[in-house]
Amino acid sequence: MKVTVRYFASVREALGIDVEEVDVANGGATVADLRLQLAARDEAAADVFSKGRPVRVAIDHVMRSDACLLNDDCEVAFFPPVTGG
């Protein structure tokens, strides 16, 4: 399934990208699974999505936890706990 992933603030700056489409496993993929998939890409992504770094997530504009299941064509946004206006 495909999801749209958006990155904001310091997450965007660290990764050098603001939006992309990502293929994730069908059926049962969670935000945590997506984080692991993204972290495996390169060193910058591994740093951004490391367990010790606080990165919040919203799915379709609603704050969610890492246990939340992903749906086909949903929008996932990653951002630091505090962002500017």
N, C-alpha and C positions, 0 to 999 in steps of 0.2 A: 504494500500500500504506500501511497505517497502522502507526505505531510509537508506543509510550508513551515519553514523554521526562520524566525526573525531574531536578530541579535541586537541588543541595545547597549548604549553607553560603553563602559570599559570592556564588556564582553565583545562588542562589535569591534572596538579598537584592537583588542588582542588577536582576534581572528581575521581581521581585515576584510570582513564581509558583513552585509547587513541583512540579506535575505537569500534563501535558497530552497529548492525542493529536495527532499531526502526520501529515499526508499527505505522503509522499515519492514520488518517481518509482519506478515498478515496474522491476525488473530492473536490477541494477548500481549502485544507489545505495550510496554509502559514507558513513562517518561524516563525512568531509571535505565531502561534498555536503550532508549535513544541517547541518553547522556553517555553511556558506555560506547555506543557506536561512534558518536562524534569524537569522544576522547581518544579513540584508537587511530584517528586520522594522522595526527602529527603532534609534535611537542607542545606547540601553542595551545592546541585543543585539549591535550592531556592536562595542561596547567589550568586552563579555564574550568574544566569540568572535574577537577580533582575533588575528592570527598571533603577536604578541609576548606575549600573555597566556597563561600556562600553565593549561590546563584539561584535566583528565584525563577519560577516558571509560571506561565499562564497558558491556558489552552482556550482558544476562541474567546479571548479577553476576560477569562475567569481564572483567578489564582487557583493553582492545583498543587498537589504533592507529587513526589516521584512515583508513587504507587498508582497514579491515575492511568487508566488505559487510553491509548491513542485510537482515534478513528480515522478512516480514510478521508483525506482532504481537509483535515483539521489544521488550524494554525497554532503553532507552538512558539512562544516567545520566551527567550532567556534574557535576564537582566540582573544587574547587581541589586542588593537589598535597598540601596538608596540611589535614585537617579534624579537628575535635574530636569527642569521644565523646559 
